[in-house]
Amino acid sequence: MPPPFNLERFNFNAHDVRGYFDRDADGNEIIGTKRDGNGNLIDKLGRRVNKHGFLVDAKGNLVDKRGRVKLNKQMFEQTGGEIP
């Protein structure tokens, strides 16, 4: 993994930052079917997610299931909303 993503801060399990979703017949997550009152995408547990199904906070930072920031908004946007 290239710098700065090889640092301990960025060493996390992708399952810790994924929302919880229904699955289709092929086992693929169905993302984008639920929204909160403000129009933000949410998972089955009502947590805010991005279009790729990753948990985000109100500022757009990538967060884990405990709400701890894993990638700040600027770094997360540089990857197109994906985990590098």
Contact map, one row per residue, 1 for C-alpha under 8 A:
111011000000000000000000000000000000000000000000000000000000000000000000000000000001
111111000000000000000000000000000000000000000000000000000000000000000000000000000000
111111100000000000000000000000000000000000000000000000000000000000000000000000000000
011111100100000000000000000000000000000000000000000000000000000000000000000000000000
111111101110000000000000000000000000000000000000000000000000000000000000000000000001
111111110110000000000000000000000000000000000000000000000000000000000000000000000000
001111111110000000000000000000000000000000000000000000000000000000000000000000000000
000001111110000000000000000000000000000000000000000000000000000000000000000000000000
000010111111000000000000000000000000000000000000000000000000000000000100000000000000
000111111111000000000000000000000000000000000000000000000000000000000110000000000000
000011111111100000000000000000000000000000000000000000000000000000000000000000000000
000000001111110100000000000000000000000000000000000000000000000000000000000000000000
000000000011111110000000000000000000000000000000000000000000000000000000000000000000
000000000001111111000000000000000000000000000000000000000000000000000000000000000010
000000000000111111000000000000000000000000000000000000000000000000000000000000000000
000000000001111111000000000000000000000000000000000000000000000110000000000000000000
000000000000111111100000000000000000000000000000000001100000011110000000000000000000
000000000000011111110000000000000000000000000000000011100000000110000000000000000000
000000000000000011111000000000000000000001110010100011100000000000000000000000000000
000000000000000001111100000000000000000000111000000000000000000000000000000000000000
000000000000000000111110000011100000000000110000000000000000000000000000000000000000
000000000000000000011111000011000000000000010000000000000000000000000000000000000000
000000000000000000001111111111000000000000000000000000000000000000000000000000000000
000000000000000000000111111111000000000000000000000000000000000000000000000000000000
000000000000000000000011111100000000000000000000000000000000000000000000000000000000
000000000000000000000011111100000000000000000000000000000000000000000000000000000000
000000000000000000000011111110000000000000000000000000000000000000000000000000000000
000000000000000000000011111111000000000000000000000000000000000000000000000000000000
000000000000000000001111001111100000000000000000000000000000000000000000000000000000
000000000000000000001111000111111000000000000000000000000000000000000000000000000000
000000000000000000001000000011111100000000100000001110000000000000000000000000000000
000000000000000000000000000001111110000011000000001000000000000000000000000000000000
000000000000000000000000000001111110000010000000000000000000000000000000000000000000
000000000000000000000000000000111111000011110000000000000000000000000000000000000000
000000000000000000000000000000011111111111000000000000000000000000000000000000000000
000000000000000000000000000000000111111111000100000000000000000000000000000000000000
000000000000000000000000000000000011111100000000000000000000000000000000000000000000
000000000000000000000000000000000011111100000000000000000000000000000000000000000000
000000000000000000000000000000000011111110000000000000000000000000000000000000000000
000000000000000000000000000000000011111111000001100000000000000000000000000000000000
000000000000000000000000000000011111001111100001111000000000000000000000000000000000
000000000000000000100000000000010111000111111111100000000000000000000000000000000000
000000000000000000111000000000100100000011111111100010000000000000000000000000000000
000000000000000000111100000000000100000001111110000000000000000000000000000000000000
000000000000000000010000000000000000000001111110000000000000000000000000000000000000
000000000000000000000000000000000001000001111111000000000000000000000000000000000000
000000000000000000100000000000000000000001111111100000100000000000000000000000000000
000000000000000000000000000000000000000111100111110000111100000000000000000000000000
000000000000000000100000000000000000000111100011111111110000000000000000000000000000
000000000000000000000000000000000000000010000001111111110000000000000000000000001000
000000000000000000000000000000110000000010000000111111000000000000000000000000001000
000000000000000000000000000000100000000000000000111111000000000000000000000000001100
000000000000000001100000000000100000000000100000111111100000000000000000000000000000
000000000000000011100000000000000000000000000000111111110000010000000000000000000100
000000000000000011100000000000000000000000000011110011111000011110000000000000000000
000000000000000000000000000000000000000000000001110001111111111000000000000000000000
000000000000000000000000000000000000000000000001000000111111111000100000000000000000
000000000000000000000000000000000000000000000001000000011111100000000000000000000000
000000000000000000000000000000000000000000000000000000011111100000000000100000000000
000000000000000000000000000000000000000000000000000000011111110000000001100000000000
000000000000000000000000000000000000000000000000000000011111111000001111100100000000
000000000000000010000000000000000000000000000000000001111001111100001111100100000000
000000000000000010000000000000000000000000000000000000111000111111111110000000000000
000000000000000111000000000000000000000000000000000000100000011111111100000000000000
000000000000000111000000000000000000000000000000000000100000001111110000000000000000
000000000000000000000000000000000000000000000000000000000000001111110000000000000000
000000000000000000000000000000000000000000000000000000001000001111111000000000000000
000000000000000000000000000000000000000000000000000000000000001111111100000000000000
000000000000000000000000000000000000000000000000000000000000111100111111000000000000
000000001100000000000000000000000000000000000000000000000000111100011111000000000000
000000000100000000000000000000000000000000000000000000000000111000001111101100000000
000000000000000000000000000000000000000000000000000000000001110000001111111100000000
000000000000000000000000000000000000000000000000000000000011110000000011111110000000
000000000000000000000000000000000000000000000000000000000000000000000001111111000000
000000000000000000000000000000000000000000000000000000000000000000000011111111100000
000000000000000000000000000000000000000000000000000000000000110000000011111111111110
000000000000000000000000000000000000000000000000000000000000000000000000111111111000
000000000000000000000000000000000000000000000000000000000000000000000000011111111000
000000000000000000000000000000000000000000000000000000000000000000000000001111111111
000000000000000000000000000000000000000000000000000000000000000000000000000111111100
000000000000000000000000000000000000000000000000011100000000000000000000000111111110
000000000000000000000000000000000000000000000000000101000000000000000000000100111111
000000000000010000000000000000000000000000000000000000000000000000000000000100101111
100010000000000000000000000000000000000000000000000000000000000000000000000000100111
